Amino acid sequence: MSEEDGAQQAREAMGLFAKSQEQALKVAGETINRIRGVAGAAADPEELLRQVAELSGAVTGLAGSATGVAGAIAQPLQDFIVQQRKLAETIAKFAEVQAELSGVVAEFAQRQASTVAALEKVTTPVLGLMGAQRAGGETGS
């Protein structure tokens, strides 16, 4: 899933969430109005039962939309977590390779130092005879 797809899903999920909140407010308002109406007048038991059934259906619909919102939000978040885990694994592997490379470079530096030491042993007598100066500014005499 691309980043744009994830962002689009998140926007759609937030829109769905906002609609479900509007629906919840509407159901709550209707419930309060119905309770006031029932409390203020002697209601027919069958009418009261019908209103309770309608309210129950609305609450069930609201619960279904909340589940849909949770699913729409959860999937992009889970995808993001999976990608972050893969990135962490890749970084760990990179660190291992860097550590190996560091060992190889350190060994190369040690061999280079040994090569320079051997060259100095071989060339010091010759350079001393020729009177050449060493790299440190000393003369061979």
ABEGO torsion letter per residue (X at the ends): XBAAAAAAAAAAAAAAAAAAAAAAAAAAAAAAAAAAAAAABBBBAAAAAAAAAAAAAAAAAAAAAAAAAAAAAAAAAAAAAAAAAAAAAAAAAAAAAAAAAAAAAAAAAAAAAAAAAAAAAAAAAAAAAAGBBBAAGBBAX
